[in-house]
Amino acid sequence: LVAQSIHYDGDRRNGPFLAQNCAALPESLLESILFGTAKGGFTGAVDRAGLFEQANGGTLLLDEISAMPYELQSKL
């Protein structure tokens, strides 16, 4: 609620506000969800924008980020 208030009161209010609970996602999908996928990247992959791209010009709240594996946190 606080993050959403900051977003809608700030310069990025016209952009999207996306919130993702990182603890609710399986480790195997976190990277694809955050960074997206490219067709041909692996078997069955399709072009899909990740949350960072979807939130461009807005705000991406990564809730429970401490639940993410350290190696993925370092990619942020």
C-alpha positions as CSV (number, residue, x, y, z in Angstrom):
1,L,0.0,0.0,0.0
2,V,2.8,2.4,0.8
3,A,4.7,1.6,-2.4
4,Q,1.6,2.1,-4.4
5,S,1.0,5.5,-2.8
6,I,4.6,6.5,-3.5
7,H,4.1,5.4,-7.2
8,Y,0.9,7.3,-7.7
9,D,2.3,10.4,-6.1
10,G,5.5,10.4,-8.1
11,D,6.8,11.2,-11.6
12,R,6.1,7.6,-12.8
13,R,2.3,7.7,-11.9
14,N,1.3,7.5,-15.6
15,G,3.3,4.3,-16.0
16,P,2.3,0.8,-14.8
17,F,2.6,-0.3,-11.1
18,L,3.4,-4.0,-10.9
19,A,3.8,-5.9,-7.7
20,Q,5.3,-9.4,-7.6
21,N,5.6,-11.6,-4.5
22,C,8.9,-13.4,-5.2
23,A,8.3,-16.0,-2.5
24,A,5.1,-17.1,-4.3
25,L,7.0,-18.1,-7.5
26,P,8.9,-21.4,-8.0
27,E,12.7,-20.8,-8.3
28,S,12.7,-22.4,-11.7
29,L,10.4,-19.7,-13.1
30,L,11.7,-16.6,-11.4
31,E,14.3,-15.6,-14.0
32,S,11.9,-16.1,-16.9
33,I,9.2,-14.1,-15.2
34,L,11.5,-11.2,-14.3
35,F,13.6,-11.0,-17.4
36,G,11.3,-12.5,-20.0
37,T,11.9,-15.2,-22.6
38,A,12.9,-15.3,-26.3
39,K,11.6,-17.6,-28.9
40,G,14.2,-20.3,-29.5
41,G,15.9,-19.7,-26.2
42,F,14.9,-23.2,-25.1
43,T,12.5,-25.9,-26.3
44,G,9.0,-24.4,-26.4
45,A,10.1,-20.9,-25.6
46,V,8.1,-18.0,-27.0
47,D,8.8,-14.2,-27.0
48,R,7.5,-13.0,-23.7
49,A,8.3,-9.7,-22.0
50,G,9.5,-10.0,-18.4
51,L,8.3,-7.9,-15.5
52,F,11.1,-5.4,-15.9
53,E,10.2,-4.7,-19.5
54,Q,6.5,-4.5,-18.6
55,A,7.1,-2.0,-15.9
56,N,9.2,0.3,-18.1
57,G,8.3,3.8,-17.2
58,G,6.5,2.8,-14.1
59,T,7.3,0.9,-10.9
60,L,8.1,-2.8,-10.2
61,L,7.7,-3.8,-6.6
62,L,9.5,-7.0,-5.8
63,D,7.9,-8.1,-2.5
64,E,9.7,-10.8,-0.4
65,I,12.8,-10.3,-2.5
66,S,14.9,-11.9,0.3
67,A,13.2,-15.2,-0.5
68,M,14.9,-15.2,-3.9
69,P,18.1,-17.3,-4.4
70,Y,21.2,-15.1,-3.9
71,E,22.5,-15.9,-7.4
72,L,19.3,-14.4,-8.9
73,Q,19.4,-11.4,-6.5
74,S,22.9,-10.7,-7.9
75,K,21.5,-10.5,-11.4
76,L,19.3,-7.6,-10.4
